[in-house]
Amino acid sequence: MAATATEPWKWGVDPLPEQRVLADLLREITSLVVAQERSGPELADAIRSLQVTRTVLAASAPTDLTPRVGKHAEGDGRVYLDHCADIHTWNPMFPAYAIEVHDETRATGTVNFPICYEGPAGGVNGGVLGVFFDAVVQHHNCGVGASGATRDLAIVYRRPTPVGVDLDFEITRTVEERSYLSEVRILRGDELVCSATTRAAAFDTRHVPAISPRRSE
């Protein structure tokens, strides 16, 4: 990430190395499962393996899945991972992207949506595009030291956004009274395929709820 005028803001615990590896693996496995033509031993073996994995992980996960944030920070709930940037590196539900934050007004990057995010034939599901826009805007805001809850998000679907294709995106950001306005464009070459305008509430990072660190036991 390029240097910015302020320090990037972070709120939450870093993901484990294994969580990062699993996110990419699960994204790839889901795309491969979606592409299968017929039932067979490969799918049956995959199901059995995942059922075993689910049982093992359930035994080591907290029974209370409330995030340990704010009034629940000292409770028995789960760890809260940092959602400011790169959520896709530990959560495969979020599409992966690469971004460069140039300054408070501009960021650019690339994205390639695998078929696990397909909606119309050969195109990205519109809801997934909404998740993508929200994630990269949050990344930009946090990267320049300021963030806040999304107030609104308006998307214009100009033409199908293709899956499995390298795409560019660009963010233009301006500061309004008590909010940040971001305009995002996804491009295939010189062709604009989808765009969004979103506002995030200006948030004073000095008054954030406490977060529990990761626990060793």
Stockholm file with secondary structure:
# STOCKHOLM 1.0

chainA/1-217         MAATATEPWKWGVDPLPEQRVLADLLREITSLVVAQERSGPELADAIRSLQVTRTVLAASAPTDLTPRVGKHAEGDGRVYLDHCADIHTWNPMFPAYAIEVHDETRATGTVNFPICYEGPAGGVNGGVLGVFFDAVVQHHNCGVGASGATRDLAIVYRRPTPVGVDLDFEITRTVEERSYLSEVRILRGDELVCSATTRAAAFDTRHVPAISPRRSE
#=GR chainA/1-217 SS CCCCSSCCCCCSBCCCHHHHHHHHHHHHHHHHHHTCCSCCHHHHHHHHHHHHHHHHHHHHSCSCCCBCBGGGTTSSCBCCBCCSSCGGGTCTTSCCEEEEECSSSEEEEEECCCGGGBCSTTBBCHHHHHHHHHHHHHHHHHHTTCCCCEEEEEEEECSCCBTTSCEEEEEEEEEETTEEEEEEEEEETTEEEEEEEEEEECCCGGGCCCBCCCCCC
#=GC SS_cons         CCCCSSCCCCCSBCCCHHHHHHHHHHHHHHHHHHTCCSCCHHHHHHHHHHHHHHHHHHHHSCSCCCBCBGGGTTSSCBCCBCCSSCGGGTCTTSCCEEEEECSSSEEEEEECCCGGGBCSTTBBCHHHHHHHHHHHHHHHHHHTTCCCCEEEEEEEECSCCBTTSCEEEEEEEEEETTEEEEEEEEEETTEEEEEEEEEEECCCGGGCCCBCCCCCC
//
